[in-house]
Amino acid sequence: MSTLLPTSLVGSYAQPDWLIDRTKLRGRFPPRVRAKELWRVDPEWLEQAQDDATLLAITAQEHAGLDIITDGEMRRESYSNRFATALDGVDIDNPGTALDRSGHPNPVPRVAGKIRRKHPVEVRDVQFLRAHTTRRIKITVPGPFTMAQQAQNDYYDSEEEMALDYAAAVNEEIKDLFAAGADIVQIDEPYLQARYEKARRYGLNTLNRALAGVTGTTAVHLCFGYAAIIHERPVGYAFLTELEGSLAKQISVETAQSKLDCTVLEKLPSKTIILGVLDLSTPEVETPEVVAQRIRRALPHVPAERLVIAPDCGLKYLPRESAFGKMKAMADGAAIVRAELGA
């Protein structure tokens, strides 16, 4: 990497209030089926409004000093539902039910046939992002294991078989995203942690199917859930070191709110670590020095050359002023440590 300790979002940035009803957004679990009622803009103008919001998100990241830019997921109701509801085999008009990671039932896509990707879902998102920044860009896709946990299976003989078809669809999408200009593609797999017993049985196989034959820089994001919704944090990951056996080049973990013991990162010696250093459970903006200290905690266990600096998770649920302030503090904190390292 050209910059030591490069900075990046995990994926999402705070959407403007004129685009999405943030009160409704915060008052529910992340939607797994479509939730068109969240948008404040008429369908006729929605894509244009989402483009404008994406430009604002790009500008905010650049002004904060981030090195790797995302689209802020401005076009998404949640990190997963835009892709998960665009696939063949999913009956979105007659949703099913599945338990969320909090144990609450939630409407989810009902799988009534073979899962296949009908068409590229996020290629235009990458093309738009690539056209509006000269910095490196990252795009995120929901992971196949996680999508399988967020679905009602009315077709497959086993959940693992369904997850592998989700993986084939994700694999096709990832290859198209790199072809469209993405520098990094990240798979969001929070349910590898939330359903770690199943993950140990077939999570790695599913993930590697999604990454088979992919030559670009790939990342996997694990988290404990949005801090705005899931308040309690375990002291460590139940599924993490297994990812040393994955095809992904980067592993995204949260360390700020959970105060993760960074010793565990020594067990991922071949991976770049995307280090979460922003606590998203509070809108209070960290000082750059607090961020710097969180970066320093990892340095005895991961060389700086294998670190990317990021928030714990997506900034989607934060007030916009907090999201920007935290992002700026993250960039400034990384600069403090970079200077200490003589870079």
Secondary structure in CASP SS format (residue, H / E / C, confidence):
PFRMAT SS
TARGET T0000
AUTHOR 0000-0000-0000
METHOD secondary structure of the structure
MODEL  1
M C 1.00
S C 1.00
T C 1.00
L C 1.00
L C 1.00
P C 1.00
T E 1.00
S E 1.00
L C 1.00
V C 1.00
G C 1.00
S E 1.00
Y C 1.00
A C 1.00
Q C 1.00
P C 1.00
D C 1.00
W C 1.00
L C 1.00
I E 1.00
D C 1.00
R H 1.00
T H 1.00
K H 1.00
L H 1.00
R H 1.00
G C 1.00
R C 1.00
F C 1.00
P C 1.00
P C 1.00
R C 1.00
V C 1.00
R C 1.00
A C 1.00
K H 1.00
E H 1.00
L H 1.00
W E 1.00
R C 1.00
V C 1.00
D C 1.00
P H 1.00
E H 1.00
W H 1.00
L H 1.00
E H 1.00
Q H 1.00
A H 1.00
Q H 1.00
D H 1.00
D H 1.00
A H 1.00
T H 1.00
L H 1.00
L H 1.00
A H 1.00
I H 1.00
T H 1.00
A H 1.00
Q H 1.00
E H 1.00
H H 1.00
A H 1.00
G C 1.00
L C 1.00
D C 1.00
I E 1.00
I E 1.00
T C 1.00
D C 1.00
G E 1.00
E C 1.00
M C 1.00
R C 1.00
R C 1.00
E C 1.00
S C 1.00
Y C 1.00
S C 1.00
N H 1.00
R H 1.00
F H 1.00
A H 1.00
T C 1.00
A C 1.00
L E 1.00
D E 1.00
G E 1.00
V E 1.00
D E 1.00
I E 1.00
D E 1.00
N E 1.00
P E 1.00
G E 1.00
T E 1.00
A E 1.00
L E 1.00
D C 1.00
R C 1.00
S C 1.00
G C 1.00
H C 1.00
P E 1.00
N E 1.00
P E 1.00
V E 1.00
P E 1.00
R E 1.00
V E 1.00
A E 1.00
G E 1.00
K E 1.00
I E 1.00
R E 1.00
R E 1.00
K C 1.00
H C 1.00
P C 1.00
V C 1.00
E C 1.00
V H 1.00
R H 1.00
D H 1.00
V H 1.00
Q H 1.00
F H 1.00
L H 1.00
R H 1.00
A H 1.00
H C 1.00
T C 1.00
T C 1.00
R C 1.00
R E 1.00
I E 1.00
K E 1.00
I E 1.00
T E 1.00
V E 1.00
P E 1.00
G C 1.00
P H 1.00
F H 1.00
T H 1.00
M H 1.00
A H 1.00
Q H 1.00
Q C 1.00
A C 1.00
Q E 1.00
N E 1.00
D C 1.00
Y C 1.00
Y C 1.00
D C 1.00
S C 1.00
E H 1.00
E H 1.00
E H 1.00
M H 1.00
A H 1.00
L H 1.00
D H 1.00
Y H 1.00
A H 1.00
A H 1.00
A H 1.00
V H 1.00
N H 1.00
E H 1.00
E H 1.00
I H 1.00
K H 1.00
D H 1.00
L H 1.00
F H 1.00
A H 1.00
A C 1.00
G C 1.00
A C 1.00
D C 1.00
I E 1.00
V E 1.00
Q E 1.00
I E 1.00
D E 1.00
E C 1.00
P C 1.00
Y H 1.00
L H 1.00
Q H 1.00
A H 1.00
R C 1.00
Y H 1.00
E H 1.00
K H 1.00
A H 1.00
R H 1.00
R H 1.00
Y H 1.00
G H 1.00
L H 1.00
N H 1.00
T H 1.00
L H 1.00
N H 1.00
R H 1.00
A H 1.00
L H 1.00
A C 1.00
G C 1.00
V C 1.00
T C 1.00
G C 1.00
T E 1.00
T E 1.00
A E 1.00
V E 1.00
H E 1.00
L C 1.00
C C 1.00
F C 1.00
G C 1.00
Y C 1.00
A C 1.00
A C 1.00
I C 1.00
I C 1.00
H C 1.00
E C 1.00
R C 1.00
P C 1.00
V C 1.00
G C 1.00
Y C 1.00
A C 1.00
F C 1.00
L C 1.00
T H 1.00
E H 1.00
L H 1.00
E H 1.00
G H 1.00
S C 1.00
L C 1.00
A C 1.00
K C 1.00
Q E 1.00
I E 1.00
S E 1.00
V E 1.00
E E 1.00
T C 1.00
A C 1.00
Q C 1.00
S C 1.00
K C 1.00
L C 1.00
D C 1.00
C H 1.00
T H 1.00
V H 1.00
L H 1.00
E H 1.00
K H 1.00
L C 1.00
P C 1.00
S C 1.00
K C 1.00
T E 1.00
I E 1.00
I E 1.00
L E 1.00
G E 1.00
V C 1.00
L C 1.00
D C 1.00
L C 1.00
S C 1.00
T C 1.00
P C 1.00
E C 1.00
V C 1.00
E C 1.00
T C 1.00
P H 1.00
E H 1.00
V H 1.00
V H 1.00
A H 1.00
Q H 1.00
R H 1.00
I H 1.00
R H 1.00
R H 1.00
A H 1.00
L C 1.00
P C 1.00
H C 1.00
V C 1.00
P C 1.00
A H 1.00
E H 1.00
R H 1.00
L E 1.00
V E 1.00
I E 1.00
A E 1.00
P C 1.00
D C 1.00
C C 1.00
G C 1.00
L C 1.00
K C 1.00
Y C 1.00
L C 1.00
P C 1.00
R H 1.00
E H 1.00
S H 1.00
A H 1.00
F H 1.00
G H 1.00
K H 1.00
M H 1.00
K H 1.00
A H 1.00
M H 1.00
A H 1.00
D H 1.00
G H 1.00
A H 1.00
A H 1.00
I H 1.00
V H 1.00
R H 1.00
A H 1.00
E H 1.00
L C 1.00
G C 1.00
A C 1.00
END
